[in-house]
Amino acid sequence: GKDVVTTKWWKEMRGRGQDPRMWTQWYMRFMEDEGLFCLYPNLPARHAFAASWNEDGEHAAGDMARKRSTPLQNQWTSHCDSAPPQPVRIDFDGSEMTTPPPPPPPASLEFSPSPQSAAAPGAVLGVAGLIGGNLTVVSGEKGLASSGKCDLSGVNFIFDGIIYHLQNIVKGGFMGGIAKMWYNILPFMIDAVNSAGGQVTNCQVRNFTFDGASNVMCDDLSRVERLPGEKKVFWSSYYRGVPHACFIHMVYDQIPERTGMDHGRHTEYWPRIKNMRHAGGFLSISRATTDDMCALYGMCDRQYVATSDNRISSAFWPRPKDATEAFQKAKGITKPYFLAVGQRFGYKNYAIFWEGIGRLRQEIRDRYMVVLVGKPPHPDSEDPRGMEVKSLQNVDEEHLALLYSGAAAFVYPSRMEGFGMPPLEAAACGANLILGPFHRDRMPQVFGDLASYATTGEEMEAAMTKVYEGKKLDPKILIQRASGWGSDPRHGWNEVAKDYLEYMIHGPFRQGPKGSRKCGGIVQSPLDCRFVTTETGLVLAPATTPAGEARKDSYSGGPAGAVAM
């Protein structure tokens, strides 16, 4: 038959006198990027442990049809003993790759509970392990080792605000997810850096400013190289990277990989995957995200990952009954209701919610209604099975707190998240919870047995029937649990700002990737620039007497300020 495209290219290269051996490297790199396994021969006389049959012209001129690509190694020899314990991985240009390889995509969505599932609620918050000599530091109001000093003059922390462009966010407008996260974190970082003589640059793609920052327009990231600063630390709100600064990669989730969504080169997710190999270090929004960085991409050395759980706004607290009833009357909510908030497509798993409703006894469907906040996946995609439904859009935090406070139960059956803030918002307002497999299997340290869990329509029916039968938790228990993730202002977004900022200052940073070449050397001592949270923000930790002297002569970036799980 006719030549396939790769053979045609090979023959054209050969005709031009170019070396067609580049196809070996191209194929190996292709397999690497796709998370597939590829073994090329490295034994004498081109013997190998695997071989293939190739078409005419693929790897040698004219004589490869129906022949093996290389002789098979059919017995164990001394050459096998001398093979490297790990295969050498080759890039497009023939250079050896040193970053961890991506393992194959997961075969299913079945998860085992995290090894840390027995951790106490909120145990991940504000805890650090600092190794320097025999010095051990535990962050918090007690036991924090600090020099009481922080000089960040000449240091520019550069935030890429691309998310506000991608989500078309305007000041004062509705924000969700990532945009809301950085809107809450960045002001604390700006205040702490400015107080220490440093600078935070908000690299804007659209006009969305932060008070106290140097707000500049960055149509493209080439401007980063021209920004001021003897030391520059760069991180992006959505997966971009630069070689002109210490590049810290923010990772939110691996939802596409875990749910079978397309995450190839042409998608918006590819920069997250590609830039993992270039980053000097990482920021993560949850233990589950950090676990997946290891499981899916081999980034298992967690000292390079500042893991700090997402938090919720202090706006979420239980509203009085007269306020919730007045709001319900104004919005036409006439019955006790099951509440759902946010997107409801695919992996959010609301299909089992509607199935569960269909399985309920008629008397339960007649007694309750459903309140939905957020747009449906597409028109007529949800069947309430005869239960009354009220749909609301663009609800702000104040009114969302009223809805949470008045709900019979909050339903969030998601199979996969990065963190999943709505259940904590609901719990902070005292709402009982019906959650899905993500919170049960991947985040058990958050709610444990304080929630009902459903993975099928039958389990959803049982959980909703429990609500009808009055089998509900005391709201005070849920409110107390949620306090460790933000409703207590000492453990809010200011604590995430502390964890991330201390990592950007101290590291440790990976050695070798392009994004790590400008990392480290910001402070003279691992005790400098240590912070504590207060009810209003973030302040420099007072000087303390350490248990032992840390080595200061060669300090170029110590361990992470956030817990390295």
C-alpha positions as CSV (number, residue, x, y, z in Angstrom):
1,G,0.0,0.0,0.0
2,K,0.9,3.7,0.3
3,D,3.4,5.0,2.8
4,V,1.9,6.3,6.0
5,V,2.7,9.9,6.9
6,T,5.7,9.1,9.1
7,T,7.3,6.9,6.5
8,K,6.8,9.7,3.9
9,W,8.5,12.2,6.2
10,W,11.3,9.7,6.8
11,K,12.0,9.2,3.1
12,E,11.9,13.0,2.5
13,M,14.5,13.5,5.3
14,R,16.7,10.7,3.9
15,G,16.5,12.3,0.4
16,R,17.6,15.7,1.9
17,G,20.6,14.0,3.5
18,Q,19.1,14.6,7.1
19,D,19.6,12.0,9.8
20,P,16.3,10.1,10.2
21,R,17.3,8.7,13.5
22,M,15.5,11.6,15.1
23,W,12.3,9.5,14.9
24,T,13.6,7.3,17.7
25,Q,13.8,10.3,20.0
26,W,10.5,11.7,18.7
27,Y,8.7,8.5,19.5
28,M,10.2,8.1,22.9
29,R,9.2,11.7,23.8
30,F,5.7,11.1,22.5
31,M,5.3,8.1,24.7
32,E,6.7,10.1,27.6
33,D,4.1,12.9,27.2
34,E,1.3,10.4,26.8
35,G,2.2,8.6,30.0
36,L,2.9,5.3,28.0
37,F,5.7,2.8,28.5
38,C,8.4,2.6,25.8
39,L,11.6,0.5,26.0
40,Y,14.4,1.0,23.4
41,P,17.4,-1.3,23.1
42,N,20.5,-0.5,25.0
43,L,22.3,-3.8,24.9
44,P,25.2,-4.8,22.6
45,A,24.5,-5.6,19.0
46,R,21.1,-3.8,19.3
47,H,19.6,-6.6,21.3
48,A,16.6,-5.6,23.3
49,F,13.9,-7.0,25.7
50,A,11.1,-6.0,23.3
51,A,10.9,-5.7,19.5
52,S,8.3,-4.6,16.9
53,W,7.6,-5.4,13.3
54,N,7.8,-2.3,11.1
55,E,6.7,-1.3,7.6
56,D,9.1,-0.7,4.8
57,G,11.2,2.4,5.4
58,E,10.3,3.1,9.1
59,H,13.7,2.7,10.7
60,A,16.0,1.4,8.0
61,A,16.1,1.9,4.3
62,G,14.0,-0.6,2.4
63,D,14.3,-3.8,4.3
64,M,12.1,-3.6,7.4
65,A,8.8,-5.0,6.1
66,R,7.7,-8.0,8.1
67,K,11.0,-8.0,10.0
68,R,11.7,-7.4,13.7
69,S,13.1,-4.0,14.5
70,T,15.9,-5.6,16.6
71,P,17.1,-9.0,17.8
72,L,15.4,-10.2,21.0
73,Q,17.6,-10.8,24.0
74,N,16.8,-14.5,24.7
75,Q,19.1,-15.2,27.6
76,W,20.4,-13.5,30.7
77,T,24.0,-12.2,30.3
78,S,26.3,-9.9,32.2
79,H,25.1,-7.0,30.1
80,C,21.6,-7.4,31.7
81,D,23.1,-7.1,35.2
82,S,24.8,-3.9,34.2
83,A,21.6,-2.2,32.9
84,P,20.7,0.9,35.0
85,P,18.2,0.4,37.8
86,Q,16.0,3.1,36.1
87,P,15.8,3.5,32.3
88,V,17.4,6.5,30.7
89,R,14.8,8.9,29.5
90,I,15.6,10.9,26.3
91,D,14.1,14.2,25.2
92,F,13.5,15.4,21.6
93,D,17.0,16.7,21.3
94,G,18.7,13.6,22.7
95,S,19.4,15.1,26.1
96,E,18.6,13.0,29.2
97,M,15.4,14.0,31.1
98,T,15.8,14.2,34.9
99,T,12.2,15.2,35.9
100,P,9.9,12.4,37.2
101,P,8.0,10.6,34.4
102,P,4.2,10.7,34.3
103,P,2.8,7.2,35.1
104,P,-0.1,5.7,33.1
105,P,-3.6,7.2,33.5
106,P,-5.6,5.6,36.3
107,A,-7.7,2.6,35.3
108,S,-10.7,3.6,37.4
109,L,-12.1,6.1,39.9
110,E,-12.0,3.8,42.9
111,F,-9.9,5.4,45.6
112,S,-8.5,4.1,48.8
113,P,-8.7,6.4,51.9
114,S,-5.7,8.7,52.2
115,P,-3.0,7.4,54.6
116,Q,-3.6,10.6,56.6
117,S,-7.3,9.9,57.0
118,A,-7.0,9.5,60.7
119,A,-5.7,13.0,61.1
120,A,-7.6,15.3,63.5
121,P,-9.9,17.9,61.9
122,G,-7.8,20.8,60.7
123,A,-4.5,19.1,61.4
124,V,-3.1,20.2,58.1
125,L,-3.4,23.9,59.0
126,G,-0.3,26.0,59.8
127,V,2.0,23.1,60.6
128,A,5.6,23.1,59.3
129,G,8.6,20.8,59.7
130,L,11.9,22.8,59.5
131,I,15.1,20.8,59.5
132,G,18.3,22.7,60.0
133,G,20.8,21.4,62.5
134,N,18.6,20.0,65.3
135,L,16.0,22.8,65.0
136,T,12.4,21.7,64.8
137,V,9.8,24.4,64.1
138,V,6.1,24.0,64.6
139,S,4.1,26.9,63.3
140,G,1.3,28.4,65.3
141,E,0.8,30.7,68.3
142,K,3.0,28.5,70.4
143,G,6.4,26.9,69.6
144,L,7.2,29.1,66.6
145,A,10.9,29.6,66.1
146,S,11.6,33.0,64.5
147,S,14.4,35.5,64.3
148,G,11.7,38.3,64.5
149,K,13.3,39.8,61.3
150,C,12.3,39.9,57.7
151,D,14.0,41.9,55.0
152,L,12.5,41.4,51.5
153,S,13.9,44.5,49.9
154,G,14.8,43.8,46.3
155,V,12.4,40.9,46.1
156,N,9.5,41.0,43.7
157,F,6.6,38.4,44.1
158,I,4.9,38.4,40.7
159,F,1.3,37.1,40.5
160,D,-0.1,36.2,37.1
161,G,-3.8,37.3,37.2
162,I,-4.8,35.5,34.0
163,I,-7.8,33.9,35.8
164,Y,-9.6,37.2,36.0
165,H,-9.4,37.5,32.2
166,L,-10.4,33.9,31.5
167,Q,-13.4,34.1,33.7
168,N,-14.3,37.6,32.7
169,I,-14.3,38.9,36.3
170,V,-14.9,42.5,37.2
171,K,-14.5,44.2,40.6
172,G,-17.6,43.8,42.6
173,G,-18.9,41.0,40.3
174,F,-19.7,37.4,41.0
175,M,-16.6,35.2,41.6
176,G,-16.3,31.5,41.8
177,G,-13.6,29.0,42.6
178,I,-10.1,30.1,41.7
179,A,-10.8,33.8,41.2
180,K,-12.4,33.9,44.7
181,M,-9.5,32.0,46.2
182,W,-6.8,34.5,45.1
183,Y,-9.1,37.5,45.8
184,N,-9.0,36.3,49.4
185,I,-5.4,35.2,49.7
186,L,-3.5,37.9,47.8
187,P,-4.3,40.9,50.1
188,F,-2.7,39.1,53.1
189,M,0.4,38.3,51.1
190,I,0.6,41.9,49.8
191,D,0.5,43.3,53.3
192,A,3.1,40.9,54.7
193,V,5.5,41.5,51.8
194,N,5.1,45.3,51.8
195,S,5.7,45.4,55.6
196,A,9.0,43.6,55.0
197,G,10.1,46.1,52.2
198,G,9.4,43.8,49.3
199,Q,7.0,44.2,46.4
200,V,4.1,42.2,45.0
201,T,3.4,42.8,41.3
202,N,-0.1,42.0,39.9
203,C,0.6,41.1,36.3
204,Q,-2.8,41.8,34.7
205,V,-4.3,40.6,31.5
206,R,-7.5,42.6,32.1
207,N,-7.9,45.5,34.4
208,F,-8.4,43.8,37.8
209,T,-6.3,45.5,40.5
210,F,-5.2,44.6,44.0
211,D,-4.7,47.4,46.6
212,G,-1.1,47.7,47.7
213,A,0.3,45.8,44.7
214,S,2.1,47.2,41.7
215,N,-0.6,46.7,39.1
216,V,0.8,46.4,35.6
217,M,-0.6,45.2,32.3
218,C,1.0,42.1,31.0
219,D,-0.3,41.3,27.5
220,D,2.2,38.4,27.5
221,L,4.6,37.1,30.1
222,S,7.8,38.4,28.3
223,R,7.3,41.5,30.5
224,V,8.3,39.5,33.6
225,E,11.9,39.6,32.6
226,R,11.7,43.4,32.5
227,L,10.0,43.9,35.9
228,P,12.2,45.2,38.7
229,G,13.7,43.0,41.4
230,E,17.0,41.4,42.3
231,K,15.1,38.3,43.1
232,K,11.8,37.4,41.4
233,V,9.3,34.8,42.4
234,F,6.5,34.0,39.8
235,W,3.3,32.1,40.2
236,S,0.2,32.0,37.9
237,S,-3.4,31.9,38.8
238,Y,-3.9,29.4,35.9
239,Y,-1.0,27.2,34.9
240,R,1.4,29.6,33.0
241,G,5.1,29.6,33.7
242,V,8.2,31.7,32.9
243,P,12.0,31.0,32.9
244,H,12.9,34.6,34.0
245,A,12.0,34.1,37.7
246,C,11.8,31.4,40.4
247,F,8.7,29.6,39.0
248,I,6.3,28.2,41.6
249,H,3.5,26.1,40.0
250,M,0.0,26.4,41.4
251,V,-1.9,23.1,41.1
252,Y,-5.6,23.0,41.9
253,D,-6.7,19.5,40.9
254,Q,-6.3,16.6,38.4
255,I,-10.0,16.4,37.7
256,P,-9.6,15.7,33.9
257,E,-7.2,12.8,34.5
258,R,-9.4,11.3,37.2
259,T,-12.7,11.7,35.3
260,G,-11.7,10.8,31.8
261,M,-12.0,14.3,30.4
262,D,-9.7,15.3,27.5
263,H,-6.5,16.8,28.8
264,G,-4.3,16.6,25.8
265,R,-2.0,19.2,24.2
266,H,-4.9,21.2,22.7
267,T,-6.8,21.7,26.0
268,E,-6.5,24.3,28.7
269,Y,-5.2,21.7,31.1
270,W,-2.0,20.9,29.1
271,P,0.0,23.8,30.5
272,R,-0.6,22.4,34.0
273,I,0.8,19.1,33.0
274,K,3.7,20.5,30.9
275,N,4.8,23.0,33.5
276,M,5.1,20.4,36.2
277,R,8.4,19.4,34.8
278,H,9.7,22.9,34.7
279,A,8.7,24.2,38.2
280,G,11.0,25.0,41.0
281,G,8.3,24.1,43.5
282,F,4.5,23.7,43.9
283,L,1.5,25.1,45.7
284,S,-1.4,22.8,46.3
285,I,-5.0,23.4,47.5
286,S,-5.5,20.1,49.3
287,R,-4.0,16.8,50.4
288,A,-6.0,15.1,47.7
289,T,-4.4,17.2,45.0
290,T,-0.9,16.6,46.4
291,D,-1.6,12.8,46.5
292,D,-2.6,12.9,42.8
293,M,0.5,14.8,41.9
294,C,2.4,11.8,43.1
295,A,0.0,9.1,41.8
296,L,-0.4,10.5,38.3
297,Y,2.9,12.4,37.6
298,G,5.5,11.0,40.0
299,M,5.9,14.2,41.9
300,C,6.2,12.3,45.2
301,D,8.9,14.4,47.0
302,R,6.4,16.4,49.1
303,Q,9.0,18.7,50.6
304,Y,8.7,20.6,47.3
305,V,4.9,21.0,47.6
306,A,3.3,23.6,49.9
307,T,0.0,21.9,50.7
308,S,-2.6,24.2,52.4
309,D,-6.3,23.4,52.3
310,N,-8.7,25.8,50.8
311,R,-10.6,27.9,53.3
312,I,-14.0,29.5,53.4
313,S,-15.0,33.1,54.0
314,S,-15.8,34.4,57.5
315,A,-19.2,35.5,55.9
316,F,-20.5,31.9,56.5
317,W,-22.1,31.6,59.9
318,P,-25.6,30.5,61.0
319,R,-28.2,33.1,60.3
320,P,-31.2,33.5,62.7
321,K,-34.5,31.9,61.8
322,D,-36.4,35.1,61.2
323,A,-33.8,36.2,58.6
324,T,-33.8,32.9,56.7
325,E,-37.6,32.8,56.7
326,A,-37.8,36.3,55.3
327,F,-35.3,35.5,52.5
328,Q,-37.2,32.3,51.7
329,K,-40.5,34.2,51.4
330,A,-38.9,36.8,49.2
331,K,-37.5,34.1,46.8
332,G,-40.7,32.0,46.7
333,I,-39.2,29.1,48.7
334,T,-42.4,27.6,50.3
335,K,-41.3,24.3,51.8
336,P,-38.3,22.7,53.6
337,Y,-35.6,22.2,50.9
338,F,-32.6,20.3,49.8
339,L,-30.0,22.7,48.6
340,A,-27.4,22.2,45.8
341,V,-24.8,24.9,45.0
342,G,-22.5,25.3,42.0
343,Q,-22.0,23.4,38.7
344,R,-23.9,20.1,38.3
345,F,-22.4,18.5,35.2
346,G,-20.6,15.2,34.8
347,Y,-18.3,14.4,37.7
348,K,-20.3,16.5,40.1
349,N,-22.5,13.4,40.1
350,Y,-25.9,15.0,40.5
351,A,-27.5,12.2,38.4
352,I,-27.7,10.2,41.6
353,F,-29.5,13.1,43.3
354,W,-32.3,13.1,40.7
355,E,-32.4,9.3,40.8
356,G,-32.6,9.3,44.6
357,I,-35.5,11.8,44.4
358,G,-37.3,9.5,42.0
359,R,-37.0,6.7,44.5
360,L,-38.4,8.6,47.5
361,R,-41.9,7.9,48.8
362,Q,-44.4,10.4,47.4
363,E,-45.1,11.9,50.8
364,I,-41.4,12.9,51.1
365,R,-41.4,14.4,47.6
366,D,-44.6,16.3,48.5
367,R,-43.1,17.7,51.8
368,Y,-39.8,19.0,50.4
369,M,-38.6,21.0,47.4
370,V,-35.2,21.5,45.8
371,V,-33.3,24.8,45.7
372,L,-30.6,25.0,43.0
373,V,-27.9,27.7,42.9
374,G,-26.1,27.8,39.6
375,K,-26.9,27.0,36.0
376,P,-27.9,23.5,34.9
377,P,-25.4,21.6,32.6
378,H,-27.8,22.3,29.7
379,P,-31.6,22.9,29.4
380,D,-33.9,20.1,30.4
381,S,-31.0,18.0,31.6
382,E,-32.4,17.5,35.1
383,D,-35.5,15.6,36.0
384,P,-36.9,16.5,39.5
385,R,-39.3,13.5,39.3
386,G,-42.2,15.7,40.3
387,M,-40.5,17.5,43.2
388,E,-40.9,21.3,43.2
389,V,-37.7,23.1,42.2
390,K,-36.6,26.7,42.7
391,S,-33.5,27.9,40.7
392,L,-31.4,30.9,41.7
393,Q,-28.4,32.5,39.9
394,N,-25.5,34.7,41.0
395,V,-26.2,34.5,44.7
396,D,-23.7,36.5,46.8
397,E,-22.1,35.2,50.0
398,E,-24.5,37.0,52.3
399,H,-27.6,35.5,50.7
400,L,-25.9,32.1,50.2
401,A,-25.3,32.0,54.0
402,L,-29.1,32.5,54.4
403,L,-29.8,29.6,52.1
404,Y,-27.3,27.3,53.8
405,S,-28.7,28.2,57.2
406,G,-32.3,27.4,56.3
407,A,-31.7,24.2,54.3
408,A,-33.0,20.8,55.5
409,A,-29.7,19.4,54.0
410,F,-27.0,20.4,51.6
411,V,-26.4,17.9,48.8
412,Y,-22.9,17.7,47.1
413,P,-22.4,14.2,45.6
414,S,-19.2,15.0,43.7
415,R,-16.9,12.2,42.5
416,M,-13.8,14.5,42.2
417,E,-12.7,17.9,43.3
418,G,-9.6,19.8,44.1
419,F,-10.9,20.6,47.5
420,G,-14.6,21.4,47.4
421,M,-15.5,24.5,49.4
422,P,-19.4,24.5,49.3
423,P,-19.8,21.6,51.9
424,L,-17.6,23.6,54.4
425,E,-19.6,26.8,53.7
426,A,-22.8,24.8,54.4
427,A,-21.4,23.2,57.6
428,A,-20.3,26.6,58.9
429,C,-23.9,27.7,58.7
430,G,-25.1,24.5,60.5
431,A,-26.5,22.6,57.5
432,N,-26.6,18.8,57.5
433,L,-24.6,17.3,54.7
434,I,-25.2,14.6,52.0
435,L,-21.8,14.2,50.2
436,G,-20.3,12.0,47.6
437,P,-17.3,9.6,47.1
438,F,-14.7,12.4,46.9
439,H,-15.3,13.7,50.4
440,R,-15.8,10.2,51.8
441,D,-12.7,8.6,50.2
442,R,-10.2,11.4,49.5
443,M,-11.0,14.0,52.2
444,P,-12.2,12.0,55.2
445,Q,-10.3,14.2,57.6
446,V,-12.7,17.0,56.9
447,F,-16.1,15.5,57.9
448,G,-15.6,11.8,58.7
449,D,-18.8,10.5,60.2
450,L,-20.4,14.0,60.4
451,A,-21.9,13.6,57.0
452,S,-24.1,11.2,55.1
453,Y,-22.5,9.8,51.9
454,A,-24.1,8.6,48.7
455,T,-22.6,7.0,45.7
456,T,-25.8,5.6,44.1
457,G,-29.4,6.6,43.8
458,E,-30.3,4.1,46.4
459,E,-27.9,5.6,48.9
460,M,-29.1,9.1,48.1
461,E,-32.7,8.0,48.8
462,A,-31.6,6.6,52.2
463,A,-29.7,9.8,53.1
464,M,-32.7,12.0,52.1
465,T,-35.1,9.7,54.0
466,K,-33.0,10.1,57.2
467,V,-33.5,13.9,56.9
468,Y,-37.3,13.3,56.6
469,E,-37.2,11.1,59.7
470,G,-35.4,13.7,61.7
471,K,-32.1,11.9,62.0
472,K,-29.9,15.0,61.8
473,L,-26.8,16.2,63.5
474,D,-26.7,19.0,66.0
475,P,-25.7,22.0,63.9
476,K,-23.2,23.1,66.6
477,I,-21.0,20.0,65.9
478,L,-20.8,21.0,62.2
479,I,-20.2,24.6,62.9
480,Q,-17.3,23.6,65.2
481,R,-15.8,21.3,62.6
482,A,-15.9,24.1,59.9
483,S,-14.2,26.5,62.2
484,G,-10.8,25.0,61.4
485,W,-11.2,25.9,57.7
486,G,-12.0,29.6,57.9
487,S,-15.0,30.5,59.9
488,D,-12.5,31.0,62.7
489,P,-10.6,34.0,61.4
490,R,-7.3,32.8,62.8
491,H,-7.6,29.8,60.4
492,G,-8.8,31.5,57.3
493,W,-7.3,32.5,54.0
494,N,-4.6,34.3,55.9
495,E,-3.3,30.9,57.0
496,V,-3.1,29.8,53.3
497,A,-1.3,33.1,52.5
498,K,1.2,32.3,55.3
499,D,1.8,28.8,54.1
500,Y,2.3,29.8,50.5
501,L,4.4,32.9,51.2
502,E,6.8,31.1,53.5
503,Y,7.3,28.4,50.9
504,M,8.1,31.0,48.2
505,I,10.7,32.5,50.5
506,H,12.3,29.4,52.0
507,G,11.6,26.5,49.7
508,P,13.1,23.9,49.4
509,F,13.2,24.0,45.6
510,R,13.9,21.3,43.1
511,Q,17.3,21.2,41.5
512,G,17.5,21.0,37.7
513,P,14.3,22.3,36.2
514,K,14.4,25.6,34.3
515,G,12.0,27.2,36.8
516,S,14.3,26.5,39.7
517,R,17.4,28.2,38.5
518,K,16.5,31.5,40.1
519,C,15.0,30.1,43.3
520,G,16.5,30.5,46.8
521,G,18.7,33.0,48.5
522,I,16.0,35.4,49.5
523,V,16.8,35.4,53.2
524,Q,20.0,34.7,55.3
525,S,18.4,32.4,57.9
526,P,15.6,29.9,58.0
527,L,14.4,31.8,61.0
528,D,13.8,35.0,59.0
529,C,10.4,35.9,57.5
530,R,8.3,33.5,59.6
531,F,4.7,34.7,60.1
532,V,1.7,34.0,62.4
533,T,-1.9,34.5,61.7
534,T,-4.1,36.9,63.7
535,E,-7.9,37.5,63.7
536,T,-7.3,40.3,61.2
537,G,-4.4,39.0,59.0
538,L,-0.8,38.0,59.0
539,V,2.1,39.5,61.0
540,L,5.8,38.7,61.5
541,A,6.3,36.2,64.2
542,P,8.1,37.6,67.3
543,A,11.7,36.6,68.0
544,T,12.1,33.3,69.9
545,T,15.1,31.3,71.3
546,P,15.4,28.2,69.1
547,A,16.1,24.8,70.6
548,G,19.3,24.5,68.6
549,E,21.3,26.6,66.2
550,A,20.4,26.2,62.5
551,R,23.2,26.2,59.9
552,K,23.4,29.7,58.4
553,D,26.5,29.5,56.4
554,S,25.0,27.7,53.4
555,Y,21.3,28.4,53.7
556,S,19.8,28.9,50.2
557,G,16.2,28.0,50.8
558,G,14.9,25.7,53.5
559,P,11.9,23.5,53.8
560,A,8.3,24.4,53.1
561,G,6.4,26.7,55.4
562,A,3.3,24.6,54.7
563,V,2.9,21.0,55.8
564,A,4.7,18.5,53.5
565,M,2.4,15.6,53.7
